């Protein structure tokens, strides 16, 4: 769709608490979607809050205009939900830029909810993309779900990244099914390509790339790392990402040594591919996930994928490209050892399958967004 011009030119405002320089899937999705809309001839701006000394107006690739508003965060990079203090700033930007569509991202984002409510009051069209799954029983989920139901009561359309995500959003926010579309995330297959020359030949590297927080299953990783390092002296772990659970992994690193476990910290998206191609196996331990773009990036980069069988993950890849495990240490270590065996016997070429099933293992070359 790059370069295609449309008859109606919109001014689209992306709003989320999560954007660069913060690193994550939502941030990358907003940036890439904005670039595609710019290529189609629309004007796109992004609204987020200040990040350190990054404030005011900044310009990114292809003239993408980003407003870093002077709103302070109070928890997990989200601003305090007041529905009052941000209205003058948001309204000023909407009028100044002559916005026609407001697109909020992430149920965790206070700014997205407040912007969509203001858009409704100003007579603007609004769209919401839900990137996550929520439960229904714990206090956090109850508060968030009621907040989401209020925010989506009069939104023009919702987008979910998987069919499981759609069912979850319809139930917890009481949204009409006809107003919710499923659009899976996509990636640039020209960027994520295999490069076996970057891998060590005498070692097996297991890559983990995620935020280091509870819902990403970081609590499972210490026991997995200890077990695999003890059983397989030639297997090392490389973990990219940062978050409140980093201290757990630092303790394990002290036990197994820096040469067995490397913690890279937050990795800019432009450097993710260079980390992935160093590995043989990608490990995802998420406890809940609407859509995991990281496993798509890993497969396109030629890695085997071991992942928890939760949320929308089974929708993302066909069965022969992923080892699905239950979200516990025993199941994940079992699937990891299966993937390690495939690497050791030379039966894995970026795709995976049943060890005993006689299935041919083919290299992953392309993973087009249009497929």
N, C-alpha and C positions, 0 to 999 in steps of 0.2 A: 504493500500500500504506500511505500515511500514515494513521495513526489506527486501523488494523486491529489488534484485540487477539487474541492467541493464547491457547489453553488452557494451554499450558506456558510459564511465565515463566523464562527463563534469565538467568544472570549471565555475560555475555560479556566476556572480557578481550582487548583488542587489544594486541598487543605488537610494537614495532618501534623500531629506533634512529632512524627518520626520522619526525618529527612536528613540529608547530608549536612554536616559531616558525620552524623550518626550512621552506623553501618548495619544493614539488615535487609531482609527480603522486601519489606514494605517500602523502604527507601529506594531500593533499586527498581521496584515495580513502578513507583510514581515517576521516577526519572525517565525510564524507558518509554512508558506510556506517553509522557509529555513530549518526548522526542518524536514519537510517531505522529502525534496530533499536530505538532509543528510542521512536520513534513507534508501533512495533508492540507496545510494552509491556514490552520486555526492559530489564534493567539493563545498562549498558555502561560499562566503565572502560578507560582506555588506560594502558599502561606504556611509558615511554621513559626516556632518561637526561637528566641535567641539561643545560640550554642556558644557559651564562653564569650570570646571577643567577636564572634561572628554575629553582627547585628546590622539592621538597616536593610538596604537593597543590594543584592549581589546578582551577577549575571553568570550563567553557566553555558554549556555547549549549545550552539545554534540560537543564542539569544534568549534562553529560558530565564525568565525574571523571577527571582526568589525574594520574598519579603520575610526577613527574620524579625518578627514583632517582639517588642519589649514586654513579654509575658514570662513570668518566672515559673519554673516547674516545682512540683511538690512531691511527686512520687513517680518513679519509673519513666522519667522523661515526659510526663504528662503535666499540663498546667492545671491549676486549681479550678474545678468546675463551679463557676459562679453564675454564668449566663448573663452577667451584667457588665463586668469590667472590660471584657473583650469586645463588646458590641460597637463602641465608637470607632475602634481601630479597624475592625472587619468591615463595617459599613463604609468607612472612608475609602478603603481599598476597593470595595465593590463598585462604588460610584466613580472613583478616580480611573479605574481600568475599564469601566463599562462592561462589567462581567455579565454574561448571559447564562452560564451554567456553573454551578458549584458542585465539585466532586470531592466528597469526604472519604478518607481512607482509615480503616482500622477501628474496631469497636473500643479499643483501649484509648483512642485519641479524644480528649476533651475538646480540642480546637475543632475537630471535624464535626462533632455533634452541635457545637454552638454555631458554627458557620452554616450548617444545613438548616437549623432553626431560624437563623436570621434571613437566609435566602428565602424561606417560605414567607416570612413577614414582608420581604421586599418584592415579592412576586417573581422571584427568579426560579428557574428549573434547578432541581437538585438530584444528585446521584450518590449512592453510597456503595463502596466496595468493602465487603467483610472478608478479612484475611485469616480469621481464626475460628476455632471451635470453643464453645463454652459448655459447662455443665449446668445443672439446674438446682442442685441441692445446697452447696456451700454458700455462705453469706456473701462472698465476693461475687459469685455468679448471679445471685438473686438481685443484688444492687445493680450490677452491670446490665442484666437483662431488662429490668424495669427502665433503666436509663435509656437503653437502646430502643425499647418499645415506644417511649415518648419521642425520641429523636426521629424514628422512622415512620411515625404516624401519618405524615403527609409528604413523605419523600416521593419523587416521581418514579424512581426505579432503583432497584438494588442489584448488585452483582456479587456472586459468590464464586470461589475458585474451584469448587468441587460439588458434586451432587450431595454428598454427606453434609458439606457446609451449607447448602441450600436448605436441606431439611432442618438443620440445626437453627438457622436464622429464622425460618418460617415459624418454628415452634416457640422459640424464646422471645421473639419480637412481635409475634402475632401479625406478620405481614402476609398479604395475599400472595399466593404462589405465582399468579400471573405477573406480578410486579418484580419477580426475582429471576434473573438469568444466570446461567452457569458459563463462565468463561475461564478455562484453565490458564494458568500462567504460562508464558512462553520465554524462550531464551534464544540468543543469537548463536546458531550452530557454527558460524564461521569463527567465533571466538573460542568456543569450547570444543577443542579437537584433541584426539589422542596424540601423545608424543612419548613413546616408550624410551627414547634416548635419555630422558630426564630421570628415569627410575633407576635405583640401585639394582644390580644384578644378583648380589649375594645376600640381600636383605629384602624383607617384605614390609612396606610401610602402610599403616592403617591411618586414614585421614578422617578427622572430625572437624566440621565447620558449622558452628552454630553459636547463638547467644548462650552464655554459660548461666542458665537459670533453671529453676525447678521444672517447668513444663517441657523443657528440652531433654529431660531425663539425665541431667548431669550427675545426679545422685547414684545412678547405676554405673557410671563409668569407672570410678575407682576400683571396684571389685573386678570389673571386666579387665581392666588394664593389669592389675596384679596377677590375675589368673593366666592371661595370655602371655605376659612377660615371663612368668615362671615356667610355663609349658613349652614356649617357643622362643628360644634365645635369639633367633634371627628375625624376630618380628618387633618392629618399633611403632610408636604412635606419634602422630603430628596433629596437634589440636589448635585450630584457629578460632578466635572469638574471645569475647570478654563478657564479664557479668558478675553478679553477686556470688556465684558458686565457684569462682576461680580458686579460692583458697583450698577447696577440697582437692583439686587437681595438683596444686602446688605441693600439698602433703605427699601425694602419691609420687610426684616427681622426685622428692627428696628420698623416697624409699627405693625406687627403681633406677634412678640416675638420669641425668640430663640427656645422655645418649639414647636412652630408651623412650623417653617421653619429652617431646618438645612442645612448649606452650608459646604460640606466636603472638597472642593478644589479638586485638581487633585487626582484621585484614581488610583493606579497601577492596571494593569489588573488582577493580581493575587488576588486582594481584591474585584473585582467587584461582584463576586457571593455572598460574605458575605454581601454586601450592598443590593443586589437585594432581597435576601430571607427575609429581614426585611420588605419588602413591599407587598402590595396587588395589586396595580395598577401601571403600568409603563406608563409614559407620554412622547411622542416624539412630539416636536413642530417644526420640521425642515421645512424651506421654500423651500428647494431643497435637494434632496437626491437620489443618484443613487442606493444605497442599504444600508439599516440600519441594521447592524449586532446586534446592541443593542436590537432591538425588538425581535430578535431570542433568544438572551441570556435571555431576560425577560420571554418569553413564556416557554422556557425550565426550568426556575426557578420557574414556577407555577404562574406567575403574569398575570392579565388581561392587555391588551395593548390598549392604546388610542393613535392614531397617526394621523398626517396630511396626507391627501390623495394626495401626491405629488411624482413626479419622479417615481422611480422604486419600491416604497414601496408597492403598491398593488400586485406586483409580489412575494413579500417575504413570506407572510403568507396567508393561505386560509381565506375566509370571516368570518368563525365562530371562528377564533382565534384573531380577531383584530376589534376594533371600529375605523373606518376611519372617519375623520372630515375634513372640509374645513380649510385652514390655517388662521383662524381668531378666536378671543376670544370667540364669541358667540357659534360657532360650537363646539369648543374644550370643553368649559364648559358644553355644553349640553351632549356630549359623556362622559365626566367625571362623571357627575351626574348619567348617566345611569349605568356606571360601579360601582359607589358607591352604587346604589340601588341593583345591583346584589350581592355585597358583604354583604350588610345589610340583605338581604333576604336569604342568604346562597345558592344562585343559581349559584355562580361562583366558579369553582374549578380549576382555572388556565387557563380555556378556556372560550371563550365568545361567545355570539350569540344574537339573537333577543329576547328581554324580553318577548314579547307576542307571539312568534312563536312556543312555545312548544318544542324548540330544546333541546336535552339532552346536559348537560354541563359535559364534561369529563375532568379529570385531565390530564395535559400534563406530560408524563413520559419520553419520548425520542424524540429527534429531530436530527436524525442522518444526518451526512453530505452527505451520499450516497442516502438519500431519495429524 
